[in-house]
Amino acid sequence: MKDIDEAPVKDEVSVHYRLHGSPDSANLVVRMVLEELGEAYEYVPVDRLISEQKSETYRKLNPQGLIPVLEVQGQDAPLFETGAIIQYLADRHGAFAPEPASPERGRFLKWLFFISNTLHADLRISFKPHRYVADRSSINLLADALTGRIASGFQQLEQEIAATGGPYLLGRKVTGLDHYLAACARWAQLYGRFGSWPIDTSPRIKQLLVELEKRPAVRQACRLEMIEGSPFVSPSPVTLPGITA
Ligand SMILES: N[C@@H](CCC(=O)N[C@@H](CS)C(=O)NCC(=O)O)C(=O)O
């Protein structure tokens, strides 16, 4: 594969980005933001059926062997970690996050880190509990703890929307936080081994998801991820190889 800095620059439109992903994996979040920004990007499929993300070649991009990776022309290393990529894109393009000096910046950052290192991290464990504990009784204990933590995570976000007045997490303006939250809400309903997160317990999050589903860029990203129907409010799993489950 060519280095991204060797990518040809076509006419006025330069390809700055190369996104590595697999349908309905965390690249969904990055793709939604890239589509919102209207940025051109190349998509490189990673075959999860053969655990391509664990290959030596892929680990050169992300030593964790996790999806997604975003290669950015001009950056001295590939980007990984969904939250970091979202913030990078928002800052670089001055959109989908409050400006660094704005009064909402702190709220943006704290919820971005919360979604990334608490909600998304807990969901990841709930998708593959056998990676963390082996025996049945430990799995049951883990199930109880995670079900409570995930419900509490969504509840805290629900309360934040109530405090800001919504419809989005920070208030009236959509940010990358909403795309990240939407993907987590989708996966929590579909892929948890300990049951499905009940969306009806969080009417404000549900309304946020309804609003997000109306956005053309979000619909386009979902189409490209092979996600059909209502992606967040009433999701169904993708049926291609390599999905999250
Ligand atoms: N903290 C990472 C988590 C990424 C992650 O969990 N990726 C999943 C797909 S959604 C993955 O690569 N799973 C494959 C595996 O665990 O081998 C991030 O936010 O990017």
The ligand as an SDF file (V2000), in Angstrom:
LIG
                    3D

 20 19  0  0  0  0  0  0  0  0999 V2000
  -11.0000    2.6060   21.9100 N   0  0  0  0  0  0  0  0  0  0  0  0
  -11.0640    2.2280   20.5260 C   0  0  0  0  0  0  0  0  0  0  0  0
  -11.9800    1.0300   20.3990 C   0  0  0  0  0  0  0  0  0  0  0  0
  -12.0870    0.5790   18.9650 C   0  0  0  0  0  0  0  0  0  0  0  0
  -12.8240   -0.7380   18.8460 C   0  0  0  0  0  0  0  0  0  0  0  0
  -13.3830   -1.2610   19.8020 O   0  0  0  0  0  0  0  0  0  0  0  0
  -12.8550   -1.2810   17.6570 N   0  0  0  0  0  0  0  0  0  0  0  0
  -13.5230   -2.5340   17.4240 C   0  0  0  0  0  0  0  0  0  0  0  0
  -14.5740   -2.3660   16.3370 C   0  0  0  0  0  0  0  0  0  0  0  0
  -15.9020   -1.3320   16.8490 S   0  0  0  0  0  0  0  0  0  0  0  0
  -12.5240   -3.5440   16.9240 C   0  0  0  0  0  0  0  0  0  0  0  0
  -11.5600   -3.1930   16.2780 O   0  0  0  0  0  0  0  0  0  0  0  0
  -12.7800   -4.8060   17.2290 N   0  0  0  0  0  0  0  0  0  0  0  0
  -11.9740   -5.8770   16.7360 C   0  0  0  0  0  0  0  0  0  0  0  0
  -11.2390   -6.5670   17.8210 C   0  0  0  0  0  0  0  0  0  0  0  0
  -11.4920   -6.3030   19.0090 O   0  0  0  0  0  0  0  0  0  0  0  0
  -10.4170   -7.4100   17.4670 O   0  0  0  0  0  0  0  0  0  0  0  0
  -11.5790    3.3820   19.6850 C   0  0  0  0  0  0  0  0  0  0  0  0
  -12.3490    4.1890   20.1960 O   0  0  0  0  0  0  0  0  0  0  0  0
  -11.2230    3.4900   18.5210 O   0  0  0  0  0  0  0  0  0  0  0  0
  1  2  1  0
  2  3  1  0
  2 18  1  0
  3  4  1  0
  4  5  1  0
  5  6  2  0
  5  7  1  0
  7  8  1  0
  8  9  1  0
  8 11  1  0
  9 10  1  0
 11 12  2  0
 11 13  1  0
 13 14  1  0
 14 15  1  0
 15 16  2  0
 15 17  1  0
 18 19  2  0
 18 20  1  0
M  END
$$$$
